[in-house]
């Protein structure tokens, strides 16, 4: 009888661990979040294409003693 009660309690505990239907799973983006990420990526791509390439750093010149 005891194993049956333990198994039933275990199954009920697992059933209570389900994700809420209104919330996305961890790592998943909602529709609004996905749109915001796409907009941000487009802004970064536009900024990258319109900005001049970075200039290389000047070589270090040893100090004269």
N, CA, C and O atoms as a MOPAC input file, in Angstrom:
PM7 MOZYME 1SCF
protein

 N      0.82400 1    -1.18400 1     0.00000 1
 C      0.00000 1     0.00000 1     0.00000 1
 C      0.87600 1     1.25900 1     0.00000 1
 O      0.56300 1     2.24200 1    -0.67200 1
 N      1.96500 1     1.21700 1     0.75400 1
 C      2.82700 1     2.37900 1     0.84200 1
 C      3.45300 1     2.73400 1    -0.51400 1
 O      3.47600 1     3.91700 1    -0.85500 1
 N      3.96400 1     1.77500 1    -1.31200 1
 C      4.51700 1     2.11600 1    -2.61700 1
 C      3.47800 1     2.76400 1    -3.54500 1
 O      3.81900 1     3.63200 1    -4.34800 1
 N      2.24300 1     2.35000 1    -3.43500 1
 C      1.19600 1     2.92700 1    -4.26700 1
 C      0.96100 1     4.38500 1    -3.90100 1
 O      0.79200 1     5.22600 1    -4.78300 1
 N      0.94900 1     4.68500 1    -2.63400 1
 C      0.74600 1     6.06000 1    -2.18100 1
 C      1.93800 1     6.92000 1    -2.60000 1
 O      1.75700 1     8.05500 1    -3.04000 1
 N      3.15900 1     6.38600 1    -2.46400 1
 C      4.34400 1     7.12800 1    -2.87400 1
 C      4.33900 1     7.38900 1    -4.38000 1
 O      4.69300 1     8.48200 1    -4.82300 1
 N      3.94100 1     6.39400 1    -5.16000 1
 C      3.88800 1     6.56700 1    -6.61400 1
 C      2.84600 1     7.61300 1    -6.98500 1
 O      3.09100 1     8.43700 1    -7.86500 1
 N      1.71300 1     7.59700 1    -6.34600 1
 C      0.65700 1     8.57100 1    -6.60000 1
 C      1.13000 1     9.98200 1    -6.22300 1
 O      0.87900 1    10.93900 1    -6.95600 1
 N      1.80700 1    10.10500 1    -5.09100 1
 C      2.32000 1    11.40800 1    -4.67200 1
 C      3.37700 1    11.91200 1    -5.65800 1
 O      3.42400 1    13.10400 1    -5.96200 1
 N      4.21000 1    11.02100 1    -6.15000 1
 C      5.23200 1    11.39100 1    -7.12300 1
 C      4.59400 1    11.88100 1    -8.41600 1
 O      5.01900 1    12.89700 1    -8.96700 1
 N      3.58500 1    11.17600 1    -8.90500 1
 C      2.91600 1    11.57600 1   -10.13800 1
 C      2.19900 1    12.90900 1    -9.98200 1
 O      2.21000 1    13.72400 1   -10.90500 1
 N      1.58700 1    13.14100 1    -8.85000 1
 C      0.91900 1    14.41700 1    -8.61000 1
 C      1.92900 1    15.56100 1    -8.54700 1
 O      1.65600 1    16.66800 1    -9.00900 1
 N      3.08200 1    15.28500 1    -7.97900 1
 C      4.13300 1    16.30400 1    -7.90800 1
 C      4.62400 1    16.64900 1    -9.30800 1
 O      4.82900 1    17.82400 1    -9.61600 1
 N      4.81600 1    15.65300 1   -10.15600 1
 C      5.24600 1    15.90700 1   -11.52300 1
 C      4.19400 1    16.68100 1   -12.31000 1
 O      4.53800 1    17.54200 1   -13.12000 1
 N      2.93600 1    16.38700 1   -12.08200 1
 C      1.86700 1    17.08800 1   -12.79300 1
 C      1.83400 1    18.55900 1   -12.40700 1
 O      1.47300 1    19.39800 1   -13.23200 1
 N      2.19700 1    18.88600 1   -11.19100 1
 C      2.18500 1    20.27700 1   -10.73400 1
 C      3.37100 1    21.06300 1   -11.27100 1
 O      3.38100 1    22.28900 1   -11.15800 1
 N      4.37300 1    20.40700 1   -11.85000 1
 C      5.57600 1    21.08700 1   -12.32700 1
 C      5.44800 1    21.60000 1   -13.74600 1
 O      6.41900 1    22.13900 1   -14.27800 1
 N      4.31200 1    21.46100 1   -14.37700 1
 C      4.14600 1    21.90500 1   -15.75700 1
 C      4.27200 1    23.41200 1   -15.88100 1
 O      3.98700 1    24.14800 1   -14.93700 1
 N      4.70700 1    23.87200 1   -17.06600 1
 C      4.86200 1    25.30900 1   -17.31500 1
 C      3.48800 1    25.94400 1   -17.48000 1
 O      2.55000 1    25.31500 1   -17.97000 1
 N      3.39000 1    27.18700 1   -17.06700 1
 C      2.16300 1    27.94300 1   -17.23100 1
 C      1.97200 1    28.21200 1   -18.72000 1
 O      2.92700 1    28.58200 1   -19.40300 1
 N      0.78400 1    28.03800 1   -19.22400 1
 C      0.52900 1    28.20700 1   -20.64800 1
 C      0.71400 1    29.65500 1   -21.10600 1
 O      1.00700 1    29.89400 1   -22.27800 1
 N      0.55100 1    30.61600 1   -20.20900 1
 C      0.66800 1    32.01400 1   -20.57900 1
 C      2.10000 1    32.49300 1   -20.67000 1
 O      2.36500 1    33.51600 1   -21.30200 1
 N      3.01600 1    31.79400 1   -20.06700 1
 C      4.41500 1    32.21700 1   -20.04500 1
 C      5.23800 1    31.36000 1   -20.99800 1
 O      5.03300 1    30.14900 1   -21.08300 1
 N      6.18300 1    31.99700 1   -21.72600 1
 C      7.04500 1    31.19000 1   -22.59400 1
 C      8.02000 1    30.36500 1   -21.76400 1
 O      8.35200 1    30.71500 1   -20.63100 1
 N      8.46000 1    29.28200 1   -22.34400 1
 C      9.44700 1    28.43900 1   -21.66700 1
 C     10.76100 1    29.19400 1   -21.56000 1
 O     11.00400 1    30.10900 1   -22.34700 1
 N     11.61300 1    28.83700 1   -20.61100 1
 C     12.91100 1    29.51200 1   -20.50000 1
 C     13.68600 1    29.41600 1   -21.80600 1
 O     13.77000 1    28.34800 1   -22.41300 1
 N     14.24700 1    30.53200 1   -22.22700 1
 C     14.99600 1    30.54800 1   -23.47100 1
 C     14.14800 1    30.87800 1   -24.67800 1
 O     14.69100 1    31.13800 1   -25.75200 1
 N     12.84900 1    30.87500 1   -24.53900 1
 C     11.94800 1    31.19700 1   -25.64500 1
 C     11.55700 1    32.66000 1   -25.55400 1
 O     11.39200 1    33.19200 1   -24.45600 1
 N     11.40800 1    33.30800 1   -26.68600 1
 C     11.01100 1    34.71500 1   -26.72300 1
 C      9.53900 1    34.80900 1   -27.11800 1
 O      9.05800 1    34.03200 1   -27.94300 1
 N      8.83600 1    35.76000 1   -26.52600 1
 C      7.45200 1    36.00500 1   -26.92800 1
 C      7.47100 1    36.72900 1   -28.26200 1
 O      8.53500 1    37.11400 1   -28.74600 1
 N      6.31300 1    36.91400 1   -28.85200 1
 C      6.23900 1    37.60400 1   -30.13300 1
 C      6.78600 1    39.01700 1   -30.05600 1
 O      7.51800 1    39.44400 1   -30.94900 1
 N      6.44600 1    39.74800 1   -29.00800 1
 C      6.93800 1    41.11800 1   -28.83900 1
 C      8.44100 1    41.16400 1   -28.62800 1
 O      9.12100 1    42.04100 1   -29.15900 1
 N      8.95800 1    40.22300 1   -27.85500 1
 C     10.40100 1    40.17500 1   -27.61400 1
 C     11.16000 1    39.84300 1   -28.90000 1
 O     12.22200 1    40.40800 1   -29.16300 1
 N     10.61500 1    38.93100 1   -29.69200 1
 C     11.26400 1    38.56000 1   -30.94900 1
 C     11.29800 1    39.76400 1   -31.89000 1
 O     12.30500 1    40.00200 1   -32.55700 1
 N     10.20300 1    40.52100 1   -31.94700 1
 C     10.15500 1    41.72200 1   -32.79400 1
 C     11.17300 1    42.74800 1   -32.32500 1
 O     11.86100 1    43.35400 1   -33.14600 1
 N     11.28100 1    42.95500 1   -31.00600 1
 C     12.24500 1    43.91600 1   -30.46600 1
 C     13.67700 1    43.47900 1   -30.78200 1
 O     14.51600 1    44.32100 1   -31.10100 1
 N     13.96700 1    42.18600 1   -30.70000 1
 C     15.30300 1    41.68100 1   -31.02700 1
 C     15.62000 1    41.88100 1   -32.50700 1
 O     16.74200 1    42.24200 1   -32.86000 1
 N     14.63500 1    41.64600 1   -33.36900 1
 C     14.84700 1    41.84700 1   -34.80000 1
 C     15.09800 1    43.32000 1   -35.11400 1
 O     15.96500 1    43.64200 1   -35.92700 1
 N     14.33900 1    44.22000 1   -34.47100 1
 C     14.53700 1    45.65500 1   -34.67400 1
 C     15.93000 1    46.08300 1   -34.21200 1
 O     16.60300 1    46.85800 1   -34.89100 1
 N     16.35500 1    45.58000 1   -33.06400 1
 C     17.67600 1    45.92400 1   -32.54200 1
 C     18.77300 1    45.41700 1   -33.47600 1
 O     19.76200 1    46.11400 1   -33.70400 1
 N     18.60800 1    44.22100 1   -34.01200 1
 C     19.60100 1    43.67300 1   -34.93800 1
 C     19.65600 1    44.50300 1   -36.21600 1
 O     20.73400 1    44.73300 1   -36.76300 1
 N     18.50300 1    44.95000 1   -36.69100 1
 C     18.47900 1    45.78700 1   -37.89700 1
 C     19.17100 1    47.11300 1   -37.63800 1
 O     19.89500 1    47.60700 1   -38.50300 1
 N     18.96400 1    47.70100 1   -36.46200 1
 C     19.63000 1    48.96200 1   -36.12200 1
 C     21.14100 1    48.77000 1   -36.06800 1
 O     21.88500 1    49.62100 1   -36.55600 1
 N     21.60200 1    47.67900 1   -35.48900 1
 C     23.04200 1    47.41400 1   -35.41700 1
 C     23.63000 1    47.19600 1   -36.80300 1
 O     24.72000 1    47.68200 1   -37.10300 1
 N     22.90900 1    46.46500 1   -37.64700 1
 C     23.39100 1    46.23800 1   -39.00400 1
 C     23.48400 1    47.54900 1   -39.77300 1
 O     24.44300 1    47.76900 1   -40.51300 1
 N     22.48800 1    48.42700 1   -39.60200 1
 C     22.49600 1    49.71600 1   -40.28600 1
 C     23.65500 1    50.57900 1   -39.78600 1
 O     24.32900 1    51.23700 1   -40.57900 1
 N     23.88200 1    50.57600 1   -38.48800 1
 C     24.97000 1    51.36500 1   -37.91100 1
 C     26.31500 1    50.86100 1   -38.42200 1
 O     27.21300 1    51.64800 1   -38.72300 1
 N     26.44000 1    49.54400 1   -38.51600 1
 C     27.69200 1    48.94200 1   -38.96200 1
 C     27.96800 1    49.28000 1   -40.43000 1
 O     29.12200 1    49.46900 1   -40.81200 1
 N     26.92700 1    49.35500 1   -41.24800 1
 C     27.13400 1    49.60500 1   -42.67700 1
 C     27.37200 1    51.08100 1   -42.97200 1
 O     27.95500 1    51.39800 1   -44.00900 1
 N     26.94500 1    51.99500 1   -42.10500 1
 C     27.11500 1    53.42800 1   -42.37100 1
 C     28.32300 1    54.02100 1   -41.66800 1
 O     28.75000 1    55.11900 1   -42.02600 1
 N     28.88200 1    53.35000 1   -40.69800 1
 C     30.02500 1    53.91200 1   -39.97600 1
 C     31.32200 1    53.55200 1   -40.69600 1
 O     31.42500 1    52.48000 1   -41.29100 1
 N     32.31700 1    54.45000 1   -40.64400 1
 C     33.59400 1    54.13800 1   -41.29300 1
 C     34.30600 1    53.01000 1   -40.54200 1
 O     34.08400 1    52.82100 1   -39.34600 1
 N     35.14600 1    52.27200 1   -41.23600 1
 C     35.86300 1    51.18700 1   -40.55400 1
 C     36.81500 1    51.76400 1   -39.50600 1
 O     37.32600 1    52.87000 1   -39.67900 1
 N     37.05000 1    51.04000 1   -38.44800 1
 C     37.93700 1    51.53600 1   -37.40100 1
 C     39.36700 1    51.67700 1   -37.91900 1
 O     39.83100 1    50.86700 1   -38.72100 1
 N     40.05800 1    52.71600 1   -37.45000 1
 C     41.43500 1    52.96200 1   -37.84600 1
 C     42.36300 1    52.09300 1   -36.98700 1
 O     42.12000 1    51.91800 1   -35.79200 1
 N     43.40900 1    51.55800 1   -37.58600 1
 C     44.34100 1    50.74900 1   -36.79100 1
 C     45.08100 1    51.65100 1   -35.79100 1
 O     45.33400 1    52.82700 1   -36.05100 1
 N     45.40800 1    51.07500 1   -34.67700 1
 C     46.12800 1    51.81900 1   -33.64200 1
 C     47.53800 1    52.12900 1   -34.12000 1
 O     48.15700 1    51.33900 1   -34.83300 1
 N     48.03700 1    53.29600 1   -33.71600 1
 C     49.40900 1    53.68600 1   -34.08100 1
 C     50.39000 1    52.76800 1   -33.37000 1
 O     50.17200 1    52.40800 1   -32.21300 1
 N     51.45900 1    52.38800 1   -34.04200 1
 C     52.43800 1    51.52000 1   -33.37000 1
 C     53.12800 1    52.26200 1   -32.22500 1
 O     53.36800 1    53.46700 1   -32.29700 1
 N     53.42700 1    51.54200 1   -31.21100 1
 C     54.10100 1    52.14000 1   -30.05200 1
 C     55.54600 1    52.48800 1   -30.43200 1
 O     56.26700 1    51.67900 1   -31.01500 1
 N     55.93100 1    53.68000 1   -30.09200 1
 C     57.29900 1    54.13700 1   -30.38300 1
 C     58.07300 1    54.09200 1   -29.08100 1
 O     57.63500 1    54.68100 1   -28.09200 1
 N     59.20300 1    53.41700 1   -29.04800 1
 C     59.96800 1    53.35500 1   -27.80000 1
 C     60.47800 1    54.75600 1   -27.41500 1
 O     60.86100 1    55.54900 1   -28.27500 1
 N     60.47100 1    55.03000 1   -26.14200 1
 C     60.94200 1    56.32900 1   -25.65400 1
 C     62.45200 1    56.42400 1   -25.81200 1
 O     63.17500 1    55.45100 1   -25.60100 1
 N     62.92700 1    57.64000 1   -26.19500 1
 C     64.37500 1    57.85800 1   -26.33300 1
 C     64.93700 1    58.25800 1   -24.98200 1
 O     64.36000 1    59.07700 1   -24.26700 1
 N     66.03700 1    57.68500 1   -24.65800 1
 C     66.65500 1    57.98300 1   -23.36400 1
 C     67.86300 1    58.84700 1   -23.51800 1
 O     68.50500 1    59.19400 1   -22.52700 1

